[in-house]
Amino acid sequence: MKIIYDGTAETTSHKEVFANTIESLMNEDDRVIFLDADLMNSSGMYKLWKEKPERVINCGVAEANMMGIAAGLSAVGRTPYVHTFGPFASRRCFDQVFLSIGYAGNSVRIYGSDAGVTAEFNGGTHMPFEDMTLMRAIPGAHVFDLADGVQFESVIRAVKDLPGVTYMRSTRKQYRKIYEKGSAFEIGKGCLLNEGTDISIIACGLMVSEAMLAADLLKDEGISAEVIDMFTVKPIDKDLIVKTAKKTGAVVTSENHNVIGGLGDAVAACLMEENVAVPFRKHGVQDLFGQVGPINYLKEVYGLTAKALAETCKKVLKEKKQ
């Protein structure tokens, strides 16, 4: 794994990364099949749908039915990947994912796109702030919040043979680039992006690059922030969490998600279970519904900016000094 973060945006959209990777997997493995809920353009799969209609299936605006079909395909030996927007992949068809896939012992890989505020103008109905909460509750599920397209591609490939429910959340557009192409990632292991001694920022998804920016802002004030990309939210890297907390003595989590039930709660549980008592804050969406707007506006509204994150870190550091 090589870090190439410089604050600039990626050149390839995540929907392109997804479509290209699925096509590659189909060429490598005849078992791979894809299902979508009338969003072939949104997932970047329209071209492949026309080329391989027997392996790229449009289930229409019927997400719960799509999950049932995917479960059935898994039961007969196929390797299904499915896509729809995050709220529809999670809360709209939670019972089917929980029972038909998880409980029944089937294996399906779900891409929930437009994570959090990246839903932008689709608004609150399409803005998932609770999807990780729901998916974390499924026994044996794997839950990922991806920081960039390189990591997304790696995880799409890595989960092909995982059992049970796999949930991957990301944007359809671009984030800032973090990793060099070809970087390898281990499921269940966080990535240390920046060494620090004063405070630890544990972030996922969209907020990883904001955490890197926040670390730069804090550095200008003489504060050394450690930054960790916790892209696997379940199973979480407890060892790394405990190690960084003991090293810096203060922890802030940051997520493009409700602070209830997401990354922050997962990290807090690890610290409590290991009796690591440090000043701690959950930075993210503070128990609110989504709304309409461009992403920069929404990031300001919900405090999902490097500046807001840096301010949270400074508040936590005051408690550390006490």
Contacts in CASP RR format, 6 or more apart in sequence:
PFRMAT RR
TARGET T0000
AUTHOR 0000-0000-0000
METHOD contacts of the structure
MODEL  1
MKIIYDGTAETTSHKEVFANTIESLMNEDDRVIFLDADLMNSSGMYKLWK
EKPERVINCGVAEANMMGIAAGLSAVGRTPYVHTFGPFASRRCFDQVFLS
IGYAGNSVRIYGSDAGVTAEFNGGTHMPFEDMTLMRAIPGAHVFDLADGV
QFESVIRAVKDLPGVTYMRSTRKQYRKIYEKGSAFEIGKGCLLNEGTDIS
IIACGLMVSEAMLAADLLKDEGISAEVIDMFTVKPIDKDLIVKTAKKTGA
VVTSENHNVIGGLGDAVAACLMEENVAVPFRKHGVQDLFGQVGPINYLKE
VYGLTAKALAETCKKVLKEKKQ
1 179 0 8 1.000
1 180 0 8 1.000
1 183 0 8 1.000
1 184 0 8 1.000
1 185 0 8 1.000
1 191 0 8 1.000
2 179 0 8 1.000
2 180 0 8 1.000
2 183 0 8 1.000
3 178 0 8 1.000
3 179 0 8 1.000
3 180 0 8 1.000
3 193 0 8 1.000
4 177 0 8 1.000
4 178 0 8 1.000
4 179 0 8 1.000
4 180 0 8 1.000
5 176 0 8 1.000
5 177 0 8 1.000
5 178 0 8 1.000
5 193 0 8 1.000
5 209 0 8 1.000
5 212 0 8 1.000
6 177 0 8 1.000
7 176 0 8 1.000
7 177 0 8 1.000
7 209 0 8 1.000
7 212 0 8 1.000
7 213 0 8 1.000
8 176 0 8 1.000
8 177 0 8 1.000
9 174 0 8 1.000
9 175 0 8 1.000
9 176 0 8 1.000
9 177 0 8 1.000
10 148 0 8 1.000
10 149 0 8 1.000
10 174 0 8 1.000
10 175 0 8 1.000
10 176 0 8 1.000
10 177 0 8 1.000
11 174 0 8 1.000
12 149 0 8 1.000
12 174 0 8 1.000
13 172 0 8 1.000
13 173 0 8 1.000
13 174 0 8 1.000
14 113 0 8 1.000
14 146 0 8 1.000
14 149 0 8 1.000
14 152 0 8 1.000
14 170 0 8 1.000
14 171 0 8 1.000
14 172 0 8 1.000
14 173 0 8 1.000
14 174 0 8 1.000
14 175 0 8 1.000
15 42 0 8 1.000
15 43 0 8 1.000
15 44 0 8 1.000
15 113 0 8 1.000
15 172 0 8 1.000
15 173 0 8 1.000
16 44 0 8 1.000
17 149 0 8 1.000
17 152 0 8 1.000
17 153 0 8 1.000
17 156 0 8 1.000
18 43 0 8 1.000
18 44 0 8 1.000
18 45 0 8 1.000
18 83 0 8 1.000
18 111 0 8 1.000
18 152 0 8 1.000
18 156 0 8 1.000
19 43 0 8 1.000
19 44 0 8 1.000
19 45 0 8 1.000
19 47 0 8 1.000
19 48 0 8 1.000
20 153 0 8 1.000
21 152 0 8 1.000
21 153 0 8 1.000
21 156 0 8 1.000
21 157 0 8 1.000
22 32 0 8 1.000
22 34 0 8 1.000
22 45 0 8 1.000
22 48 0 8 1.000
22 81 0 8 1.000
22 156 0 8 1.000
23 48 0 8 1.000
25 32 0 8 1.000
25 81 0 8 1.000
25 156 0 8 1.000
25 157 0 8 1.000
25 160 0 8 1.000
26 32 0 8 1.000
26 33 0 8 1.000
26 34 0 8 1.000
26 48 0 8 1.000
26 52 0 8 1.000
26 55 0 8 1.000
29 79 0 8 1.000
29 160 0 8 1.000
31 77 0 8 1.000
31 78 0 8 1.000
31 79 0 8 1.000
32 55 0 8 1.000
32 78 0 8 1.000
32 79 0 8 1.000
32 81 0 8 1.000
32 160 0 8 1.000
33 55 0 8 1.000
33 56 0 8 1.000
33 57 0 8 1.000
33 73 0 8 1.000
33 78 0 8 1.000
33 79 0 8 1.000
33 80 0 8 1.000
33 81 0 8 1.000
34 45 0 8 1.000
34 48 0 8 1.000
34 55 0 8 1.000
34 56 0 8 1.000
34 57 0 8 1.000
34 80 0 8 1.000
34 81 0 8 1.000
34 82 0 8 1.000
34 83 0 8 1.000
35 57 0 8 1.000
35 58 0 8 1.000
35 59 0 8 1.000
35 66 0 8 1.000
35 69 0 8 1.000
35 70 0 8 1.000
35 73 0 8 1.000
35 80 0 8 1.000
35 81 0 8 1.000
35 82 0 8 1.000
35 83 0 8 1.000
36 43 0 8 1.000
36 45 0 8 1.000
36 49 0 8 1.000
36 56 0 8 1.000
36 57 0 8 1.000
36 58 0 8 1.000
36 59 0 8 1.000
36 60 0 8 1.000
36 66 0 8 1.000
36 82 0 8 1.000
36 83 0 8 1.000
36 84 0 8 1.000
37 58 0 8 1.000
37 59 0 8 1.000
37 60 0 8 1.000
37 61 0 8 1.000
37 62 0 8 1.000
37 63 0 8 1.000
37 66 0 8 1.000
37 82 0 8 1.000
37 83 0 8 1.000
37 84 0 8 1.000
37 88 0 8 1.000
38 58 0 8 1.000
38 59 0 8 1.000
38 60 0 8 1.000
38 61 0 8 1.000
39 83 0 8 1.000
39 84 0 8 1.000
39 85 0 8 1.000
40 46 0 8 1.000
40 49 0 8 1.000
40 56 0 8 1.000
40 58 0 8 1.000
42 83 0 8 1.000
42 85 0 8 1.000
42 113 0 8 1.000
42 172 0 8 1.000
43 83 0 8 1.000
43 111 0 8 1.000
43 113 0 8 1.000
43 172 0 8 1.000
45 56 0 8 1.000
45 83 0 8 1.000
48 56 0 8 1.000
49 56 0 8 1.000
49 58 0 8 1.000
57 69 0 8 1.000
59 65 0 8 1.000
59 66 0 8 1.000
59 69 0 8 1.000
60 66 0 8 1.000
63 84 0 8 1.000
63 88 0 8 1.000
63 89 0 8 1.000
63 92 0 8 1.000
63 93 0 8 1.000
64 92 0 8 1.000
64 93 0 8 1.000
64 95 0 8 1.000
64 96 0 8 1.000
65 96 0 8 1.000
66 82 0 8 1.000
66 84 0 8 1.000
66 93 0 8 1.000
67 82 0 8 1.000
67 93 0 8 1.000
67 96 0 8 1.000
67 97 0 8 1.000
67 100 0 8 1.000
67 101 0 8 1.000
67 108 0 8 1.000
68 96 0 8 1.000
68 100 0 8 1.000
68 101 0 8 1.000
70 80 0 8 1.000
70 82 0 8 1.000
70 101 0 8 1.000
70 106 0 8 1.000
70 108 0 8 1.000
71 96 0 8 1.000
71 100 0 8 1.000
71 101 0 8 1.000
71 104 0 8 1.000
71 106 0 8 1.000
71 108 0 8 1.000
72 100 0 8 1.000
72 106 0 8 1.000
73 80 0 8 1.000
74 80 0 8 1.000
74 101 0 8 1.000
74 106 0 8 1.000
74 107 0 8 1.000
74 108 0 8 1.000
75 104 0 8 1.000
75 106 0 8 1.000
79 107 0 8 1.000
79 109 0 8 1.000
79 160 0 8 1.000
79 161 0 8 1.000
80 108 0 8 1.000
80 109 0 8 1.000
81 108 0 8 1.000
81 109 0 8 1.000
81 110 0 8 1.000
81 111 0 8 1.000
81 156 0 8 1.000
82 89 0 8 1.000
82 108 0 8 1.000
82 109 0 8 1.000
82 110 0 8 1.000
82 111 0 8 1.000
83 89 0 8 1.000
83 110 0 8 1.000
83 111 0 8 1.000
83 112 0 8 1.000
83 113 0 8 1.000
84 112 0 8 1.000
84 113 0 8 1.000
85 112 0 8 1.000
85 113 0 8 1.000
85 114 0 8 1.000
85 119 0 8 1.000
85 122 0 8 1.000
85 126 0 8 1.000
85 128 0 8 1.000
86 112 0 8 1.000
86 113 0 8 1.000
86 114 0 8 1.000
86 115 0 8 1.000
86 126 0 8 1.000
86 128 0 8 1.000
86 131 0 8 1.000
86 169 0 8 1.000
87 125 0 8 1.000
87 126 0 8 1.000
87 127 0 8 1.000
87 128 0 8 1.000
87 130 0 8 1.000
87 131 0 8 1.000
89 97 0 8 1.000
89 110 0 8 1.000
89 111 0 8 1.000
89 112 0 8 1.000
89 131 0 8 1.000
89 167 0 8 1.000
90 97 0 8 1.000
90 112 0 8 1.000
90 128 0 8 1.000
90 130 0 8 1.000
90 131 0 8 1.000
90 134 0 8 1.000
90 135 0 8 1.000
90 167 0 8 1.000
91 128 0 8 1.000
91 130 0 8 1.000
91 131 0 8 1.000
91 134 0 8 1.000
94 134 0 8 1.000
97 108 0 8 1.000
97 110 0 8 1.000
97 135 0 8 1.000
97 138 0 8 1.000
97 165 0 8 1.000
98 138 0 8 1.000
100 106 0 8 1.000
101 107 0 8 1.000
101 108 0 8 1.000
101 164 0 8 1.000
101 165 0 8 1.000
102 138 0 8 1.000
102 139 0 8 1.000
102 140 0 8 1.000
102 141 0 8 1.000
102 164 0 8 1.000
102 165 0 8 1.000
105 163 0 8 1.000
105 164 0 8 1.000
106 164 0 8 1.000
107 162 0 8 1.000
107 163 0 8 1.000
107 164 0 8 1.000
107 165 0 8 1.000
107 166 0 8 1.000
108 164 0 8 1.000
108 165 0 8 1.000
108 166 0 8 1.000
109 156 0 8 1.000
109 159 0 8 1.000
109 160 0 8 1.000
109 162 0 8 1.000
109 166 0 8 1.000
109 168 0 8 1.000
110 165 0 8 1.000
110 166 0 8 1.000
110 167 0 8 1.000
110 168 0 8 1.000
111 156 0 8 1.000
111 168 0 8 1.000
111 169 0 8 1.000
111 170 0 8 1.000
112 128 0 8 1.000
112 131 0 8 1.000
112 167 0 8 1.000
112 168 0 8 1.000
112 169 0 8 1.000
112 170 0 8 1.000
113 169 0 8 1.000
113 170 0 8 1.000
113 171 0 8 1.000
113 172 0 8 1.000
114 120 0 8 1.000
114 122 0 8 1.000
114 126 0 8 1.000
114 127 0 8 1.000
114 128 0 8 1.000
114 171 0 8 1.000
114 172 0 8 1.000
115 128 0 8 1.000
115 131 0 8 1.000
115 145 0 8 1.000
115 169 0 8 1.000
115 170 0 8 1.000
115 171 0 8 1.000
115 205 0 8 1.000
115 206 0 8 1.000
115 256 0 8 1.000
115 257 0 8 1.000
116 127 0 8 1.000
116 128 0 8 1.000
116 129 0 8 1.000
116 206 0 8 1.000
116 256 0 8 1.000
116 257 0 8 1.000
116 285 0 8 1.000
117 127 0 8 1.000
117 206 0 8 1.000
117 256 0 8 1.000
117 290 0 8 1.000
117 295 0 8 1.000
117 298 0 8 1.000
117 299 0 8 1.000
117 302 0 8 1.000
117 304 0 8 1.000
118 171 0 8 1.000
118 172 0 8 1.000
118 173 0 8 1.000
118 206 0 8 1.000
118 256 0 8 1.000
118 295 0 8 1.000
119 126 0 8 1.000
119 127 0 8 1.000
119 128 0 8 1.000
120 292 0 8 1.000
120 293 0 8 1.000
120 294 0 8 1.000
120 295 0 8 1.000
120 298 0 8 1.000
121 292 0 8 1.000
121 293 0 8 1.000
121 294 0 8 1.000
122 292 0 8 1.000
123 290 0 8 1.000
123 291 0 8 1.000
123 292 0 8 1.000
123 293 0 8 1.000
124 289 0 8 1.000
124 290 0 8 1.000
124 291 0 8 1.000
124 292 0 8 1.000
127 289 0 8 1.000
127 290 0 8 1.000
127 291 0 8 1.000
128 169 0 8 1.000
128 257 0 8 1.000
129 257 0 8 1.000
129 258 0 8 1.000
129 285 0 8 1.000
129 288 0 8 1.000
129 289 0 8 1.000
129 290 0 8 1.000
130 257 0 8 1.000
130 258 0 8 1.000
130 260 0 8 1.000
130 261 0 8 1.000
131 167 0 8 1.000
131 169 0 8 1.000
131 257 0 8 1.000
132 143 0 8 1.000
132 145 0 8 1.000
132 167 0 8 1.000
132 169 0 8 1.000
132 233 0 8 1.000
132 255 0 8 1.000
132 257 0 8 1.000
132 261 0 8 1.000
132 262 0 8 1.000
132 263 0 8 1.000
133 257 0 8 1.000
133 258 0 8 1.000
133 260 0 8 1.000
133 261 0 8 1.000
133 262 0 8 1.000
135 141 0 8 1.000
135 143 0 8 1.000
135 165 0 8 1.000
135 167 0 8 1.000
135 234 0 8 1.000
136 143 0 8 1.000
136 233 0 8 1.000
136 234 0 8 1.000
136 261 0 8 1.000
136 262 0 8 1.000
136 266 0 8 1.000
138 165 0 8 1.000
140 164 0 8 1.000
140 165 0 8 1.000
140 234 0 8 1.000
141 164 0 8 1.000
141 165 0 8 1.000
141 166 0 8 1.000
141 167 0 8 1.000
141 234 0 8 1.000
142 159 0 8 1.000
142 162 0 8 1.000
142 164 0 8 1.000
142 165 0 8 1.000
142 166 0 8 1.000
142 167 0 8 1.000
142 187 0 8 1.000
142 232 0 8 1.000
142 234 0 8 1.000
142 235 0 8 1.000
143 167 0 8 1.000
143 169 0 8 1.000
143 232 0 8 1.000
143 233 0 8 1.000
143 234 0 8 1.000
144 155 0 8 1.000
144 159 0 8 1.000
144 166 0 8 1.000
144 167 0 8 1.000
144 168 0 8 1.000
144 169 0 8 1.000
144 231 0 8 1.000
144 232 0 8 1.000
144 233 0 8 1.000
145 169 0 8 1.000
145 170 0 8 1.000
145 204 0 8 1.000
145 205 0 8 1.000
145 231 0 8 1.000
145 233 0 8 1.000
145 255 0 8 1.000
145 256 0 8 1.000
145 257 0 8 1.000
145 263 0 8 1.000
146 152 0 8 1.000
146 155 0 8 1.000
146 168 0 8 1.000
146 169 0 8 1.000
146 170 0 8 1.000
146 205 0 8 1.000
146 231 0 8 1.000
147 175 0 8 1.000
147 178 0 8 1.000
147 179 0 8 1.000
147 203 0 8 1.000
147 204 0 8 1.000
147 205 0 8 1.000
147 206 0 8 1.000
147 208 0 8 1.000
147 209 0 8 1.000
147 229 0 8 1.000
147 231 0 8 1.000
148 175 0 8 1.000
148 176 0 8 1.000
148 177 0 8 1.000
148 178 0 8 1.000
148 179 0 8 1.000
148 208 0 8 1.000
148 209 0 8 1.000
149 170 0 8 1.000
149 175 0 8 1.000
150 177 0 8 1.000
150 178 0 8 1.000
150 179 0 8 1.000
150 180 0 8 1.000
150 181 0 8 1.000
150 182 0 8 1.000
150 183 0 8 1.000
151 178 0 8 1.000
151 179 0 8 1.000
151 183 0 8 1.000
151 185 0 8 1.000
151 229 0 8 1.000
151 231 0 8 1.000
152 168 0 8 1.000
152 170 0 8 1.000
154 182 0 8 1.000
154 183 0 8 1.000
154 184 0 8 1.000
154 185 0 8 1.000
155 168 0 8 1.000
155 185 0 8 1.000
155 187 0 8 1.000
155 231 0 8 1.000
156 168 0 8 1.000
158 185 0 8 1.000
158 187 0 8 1.000
159 166 0 8 1.000
159 168 0 8 1.000
159 187 0 8 1.000
162 187 0 8 1.000
169 205 0 8 1.000
170 205 0 8 1.000
171 206 0 8 1.000
175 205 0 8 1.000
175 206 0 8 1.000
175 208 0 8 1.000
175 209 0 8 1.000
176 209 0 8 1.000
176 212 0 8 1.000
178 193 0 8 1.000
178 208 0 8 1.000
178 209 0 8 1.000
178 212 0 8 1.000
178 229 0 8 1.000
185 191 0 8 1.000
185 231 0 8 1.000
187 232 0 8 1.000
187 235 0 8 1.000
188 232 0 8 1.000
188 235 0 8 1.000
188 236 0 8 1.000
188 237 0 8 1.000
189 232 0 8 1.000
189 237 0 8 1.000
189 240 0 8 1.000
190 228 0 8 1.000
190 229 0 8 1.000
190 230 0 8 1.000
190 231 0 8 1.000
190 232 0 8 1.000
190 237 0 8 1.000
190 240 0 8 1.000
191 228 0 8 1.000
191 229 0 8 1.000
191 231 0 8 1.000
192 226 0 8 1.000
192 227 0 8 1.000
192 228 0 8 1.000
192 240 0 8 1.000
192 244 0 8 1.000
193 208 0 8 1.000
193 211 0 8 1.000
193 212 0 8 1.000
193 227 0 8 1.000
193 228 0 8 1.000
193 229 0 8 1.000
194 212 0 8 1.000
194 215 0 8 1.000
194 225 0 8 1.000
194 226 0 8 1.000
194 227 0 8 1.000
195 226 0 8 1.000
196 224 0 8 1.000
196 225 0 8 1.000
196 226 0 8 1.000
196 247 0 8 1.000
196 248 0 8 1.000
197 224 0 8 1.000
197 226 0 8 1.000
197 247 0 8 1.000
197 248 0 8 1.000
198 218 0 8 1.000
198 223 0 8 1.000
198 224 0 8 1.000
198 225 0 8 1.000
198 248 0 8 1.000
198 250 0 8 1.000
198 317 0 8 1.000
199 218 0 8 1.000
199 223 0 8 1.000
199 224 0 8 1.000
199 225 0 8 1.000
199 226 0 8 1.000
199 248 0 8 1.000
199 249 0 8 1.000
199 250 0 8 1.000
199 251 0 8 1.000
199 252 0 8 1.000
199 313 0 8 1.000
199 316 0 8 1.000
199 317 0 8 1.000
199 320 0 8 1.000
200 225 0 8 1.000
200 226 0 8 1.000
200 227 0 8 1.000
200 228 0 8 1.000
200 244 0 8 1.000
200 245 0 8 1.000
200 247 0 8 1.000
200 248 0 8 1.000
200 249 0 8 1.000
200 250 0 8 1.000
200 251 0 8 1.000
200 252 0 8 1.000
201 211 0 8 1.000
201 214 0 8 1.000
201 215 0 8 1.000
201 225 0 8 1.000
201 226 0 8 1.000
201 227 0 8 1.000
201 228 0 8 1.000
201 252 0 8 1.000
201 253 0 8 1.000
201 254 0 8 1.000
201 309 0 8 1.000
201 313 0 8 1.000
202 228 0 8 1.000
202 230 0 8 1.000
202 241 0 8 1.000
202 244 0 8 1.000
202 251 0 8 1.000
202 252 0 8 1.000
202 253 0 8 1.000
202 254 0 8 1.000
202 263 0 8 1.000
202 264 0 8 1.000
202 267 0 8 1.000
203 210 0 8 1.000
203 211 0 8 1.000
203 227 0 8 1.000
203 228 0 8 1.000
203 229 0 8 1.000
203 230 0 8 1.000
203 253 0 8 1.000
203 254 0 8 1.000
203 255 0 8 1.000
203 263 0 8 1.000
204 229 0 8 1.000
204 230 0 8 1.000
204 231 0 8 1.000
204 233 0 8 1.000
204 254 0 8 1.000
204 255 0 8 1.000
204 256 0 8 1.000
204 263 0 8 1.000
205 229 0 8 1.000
205 231 0 8 1.000
205 255 0 8 1.000
205 256 0 8 1.000
206 256 0 8 1.000
206 304 0 8 1.000
207 254 0 8 1.000
207 255 0 8 1.000
207 256 0 8 1.000
207 283 0 8 1.000
207 284 0 8 1.000
207 304 0 8 1.000
207 309 0 8 1.000
208 227 0 8 1.000
208 229 0 8 1.000
208 231 0 8 1.000
210 254 0 8 1.000
210 304 0 8 1.000
210 305 0 8 1.000
210 306 0 8 1.000
210 309 0 8 1.000
211 225 0 8 1.000
211 227 0 8 1.000
211 254 0 8 1.000
211 306 0 8 1.000
211 309 0 8 1.000
212 227 0 8 1.000
212 306 0 8 1.000
213 306 0 8 1.000
214 225 0 8 1.000
214 254 0 8 1.000
214 306 0 8 1.000
214 307 0 8 1.000
214 309 0 8 1.000
214 310 0 8 1.000
214 313 0 8 1.000
215 225 0 8 1.000
215 227 0 8 1.000
216 306 0 8 1.000
217 306 0 8 1.000
217 307 0 8 1.000
217 310 0 8 1.000
218 224 0 8 1.000
218 225 0 8 1.000
218 310 0 8 1.000
218 313 0 8 1.000
218 314 0 8 1.000
219 225 0 8 1.000
221 314 0 8 1.000
223 313 0 8 1.000
223 314 0 8 1.000
223 317 0 8 1.000
225 313 0 8 1.000
226 244 0 8 1.000
226 247 0 8 1.000
226 248 0 8 1.000
228 240 0 8 1.000
228 244 0 8 1.000
230 236 0 8 1.000
230 237 0 8 1.000
230 240 0 8 1.000
230 241 0 8 1.000
230 263 0 8 1.000
230 267 0 8 1.000
233 262 0 8 1.000
233 263 0 8 1.000
233 266 0 8 1.000
234 266 0 8 1.000
236 266 0 8 1.000
236 267 0 8 1.000
236 270 0 8 1.000
238 270 0 8 1.000
238 273 0 8 1.000
238 274 0 8 1.000
241 251 0 8 1.000
241 267 0 8 1.000
241 270 0 8 1.000
241 271 0 8 1.000
242 270 0 8 1.000
242 271 0 8 1.000
242 274 0 8 1.000
242 276 0 8 1.000
244 251 0 8 1.000
245 251 0 8 1.000
245 271 0 8 1.000
245 276 0 8 1.000
245 278 0 8 1.000
246 276 0 8 1.000
248 278 0 8 1.000
249 278 0 8 1.000
249 279 0 8 1.000
249 320 0 8 1.000
250 278 0 8 1.000
250 279 0 8 1.000
250 280 0 8 1.000
250 313 0 8 1.000
250 316 0 8 1.000
250 317 0 8 1.000
250 319 0 8 1.000
250 320 0 8 1.000
251 267 0 8 1.000
251 271 0 8 1.000
251 278 0 8 1.000
251 279 0 8 1.000
251 280 0 8 1.000
251 281 0 8 1.000
251 316 0 8 1.000
252 280 0 8 1.000
252 281 0 8 1.000
252 282 0 8 1.000
252 283 0 8 1.000
252 309 0 8 1.000
252 312 0 8 1.000
252 313 0 8 1.000
252 316 0 8 1.000
253 263 0 8 1.000
253 264 0 8 1.000
253 267 0 8 1.000
253 268 0 8 1.000
253 281 0 8 1.000
253 282 0 8 1.000
253 283 0 8 1.000
254 263 0 8 1.000
254 283 0 8 1.000
254 284 0 8 1.000
254 304 0 8 1.000
254 309 0 8 1.000
255 262 0 8 1.000
255 263 0 8 1.000
255 264 0 8 1.000
255 282 0 8 1.000
255 283 0 8 1.000
255 284 0 8 1.000
255 285 0 8 1.000
256 284 0 8 1.000
256 285 0 8 1.000
256 304 0 8 1.000
257 263 0 8 1.000
257 284 0 8 1.000
257 285 0 8 1.000
258 284 0 8 1.000
258 285 0 8 1.000
258 286 0 8 1.000
258 287 0 8 1.000
258 288 0 8 1.000
259 265 0 8 1.000
259 282 0 8 1.000
259 283 0 8 1.000
259 284 0 8 1.000
259 285 0 8 1.000
259 286 0 8 1.000
259 287 0 8 1.000
260 287 0 8 1.000
264 282 0 8 1.000
265 282 0 8 1.000
268 280 0 8 1.000
268 282 0 8 1.000
271 277 0 8 1.000
271 278 0 8 1.000
271 280 0 8 1.000
278 320 0 8 1.000
279 316 0 8 1.000
279 317 0 8 1.000
279 319 0 8 1.000
279 320 0 8 1.000
280 316 0 8 1.000
281 312 0 8 1.000
281 315 0 8 1.000
281 316 0 8 1.000
283 303 0 8 1.000
283 308 0 8 1.000
283 309 0 8 1.000
283 312 0 8 1.000
284 302 0 8 1.000
284 303 0 8 1.000
284 304 0 8 1.000
285 302 0 8 1.000
285 304 0 8 1.000
286 302 0 8 1.000
288 302 0 8 1.000
291 298 0 8 1.000
291 301 0 8 1.000
298 304 0 8 1.000
299 305 0 8 1.000
303 309 0 8 1.000
END
